[in-house]
Structure formats: C-alpha cells, structure tokens
Amino acid sequence: MTPYLNLNGNSNVLAFEATEDSILVVFKSGACRKYLYNTARPGGAVVERMKVLAVQGRGLNSYINTTVKDRYANKW
C-alpha cells in the first residue's frame, strides 16, 4: 500500500494500491474505507486517470467525488 501524499492537505484519501487493471483506494473515514475501482467499473480510462492523480498526490479525492461517484467495483 502506498501512502497518498495529500499535497493539498484536505483529502480523505489515506493510501492506494494500483495494479495493471485496478486501483484500491483507502479512505480516512467512512463506514466502508476500502474501495476497489477496475476496468469493468468504472472503466479503464477512469482508472488510469485515478492512478495518475494518486501518484501525483493531488486531486484524487475530488475526482472521485465529482466524476467517479458511486461507480466502484467493490467496497468494504
């Protein structure tokens, strides 16, 4: 698991783990804190953008809230 840099200082994202076709995002708060996004849901292009934002450490939480929303493959 890679810690999220949170360069803006106000993200709810704590960490992430990227694979070839998915990204697992761990949030700091919420009833379910782990969310899996993959090529099936929400789709390859969206997952690739999420990976870029995750590595940059900026904008991932906003992108999920505004674009991805509830299109996750699994949560726990």
QUIHUGI-V737057 format. One record per residue. N is the residue number from 1. RES is the residue in one letter. PHI is phi in radians with two decimals (* if undefined). PSI is psi in radians with two decimals (* if undefined). D_CENTER is the distance of its C-alpha to the mean C-alpha in Angstrom with 2 decimals. Layout:
N;RES;PHI;PSI;D_CENTER / N;RES;PHI;PSI;D_CENTER
This chain:
1;M;*;2.35;12.24 / 2;T;-1.82;2.19;11.61 / 3;P;-1.10;2.43;11.74 / 4;Y;-1.39;2.28;9.67 / 5;L;-1.18;-0.53;12.66 / 6;N;0.90;0.98;12.21 / 7;L;-1.13;-0.44;15.06 / 8;N;-1.42;-0.31;15.58 / 9;G;1.43;0.09;16.05 / 10;N;-2.29;0.40;14.76 / 11;S;-1.54;2.59;11.03 / 12;N;-1.55;-0.06;10.13 / 13;V;-1.39;2.27;7.31 / 14;L;-1.75;-0.77;9.56 / 15;A;-2.77;2.96;8.41 / 16;F;-2.63;2.80;6.59 / 17;E;-2.46;2.06;8.74 / 18;A;-1.81;2.44;9.14 / 19;T;-2.13;-3.07;12.16 / 20;E;-1.03;-0.67;14.24 / 21;D;-2.15;0.29;12.97 / 22;S;-2.76;2.94;9.59 / 23;I;-2.48;2.31;6.35 / 24;L;-1.79;2.18;6.22 / 25;V;-2.00;2.28;4.16 / 26;V;-1.89;2.18;7.35 / 27;F;-1.72;2.72;8.48 / 28;K;-1.25;-0.57;11.99 / 29;S;-2.44;2.93;13.62 / 30;G;2.11;2.75;14.12 / 31;A;-1.08;-0.77;16.13 / 32;C;-1.91;2.20;13.35 / 33;R;-1.85;-0.28;10.93 / 34;K;-1.94;2.23;9.17 / 35;Y;-2.23;2.29;7.27 / 36;L;-1.85;2.27;7.75 / 37;Y;-2.12;2.35;7.28 / 38;N;-2.48;-3.07;10.31 / 39;T;-1.16;-0.42;13.17 / 40;A;-1.35;-0.66;14.96 / 41;R;-2.67;1.92;12.49 / 42;P;-1.68;0.02;11.22 / 43;G;2.16;2.72;12.95 / 44;G;-1.04;-0.79;13.21 / 45;A;-1.11;-0.71;13.28 / 46;V;-1.17;-0.76;10.11 / 47;V;-1.09;-0.73;8.25 / 48;E;-1.09;-0.72;10.39 / 49;R;-1.12;-0.71;9.65 / 50;M;-1.09;-0.69;5.89 / 51;K;-1.09;-0.75;7.53 / 52;V;-1.08;-0.84;10.13 / 53;L;-1.09;-0.67;8.49 / 54;A;-1.09;-0.80;6.90 / 55;V;-1.17;-0.65;10.50 / 56;Q;-1.19;-0.44;12.13 / 57;G;1.35;0.38;10.83 / 58;R;-2.65;2.27;11.14 / 59;G;1.65;-0.10;9.85 / 60;L;-1.16;-0.83;6.05 / 61;N;-1.07;-0.75;6.91 / 62;S;-1.11;-0.74;9.79 / 63;Y;-1.09;-0.73;8.49 / 64;I;-1.11;-0.79;6.64 / 65;N;-1.18;-0.60;9.97 / 66;T;-1.70;-0.52;12.27 / 67;T;-1.99;-0.87;11.44 / 68;V;-1.36;-0.75;9.18 / 69;K;0.93;-2.14;10.62 / 70;D;-1.68;0.36;11.64 / 71;R;-1.56;1.19;11.23 / 72;Y;-1.93;2.76;9.49 / 73;A;-1.45;-0.60;11.65 / 74;N;-2.83;2.73;12.07 / 75;K;-2.57;2.61;11.57 / 76;W;-2.77;*;13.80
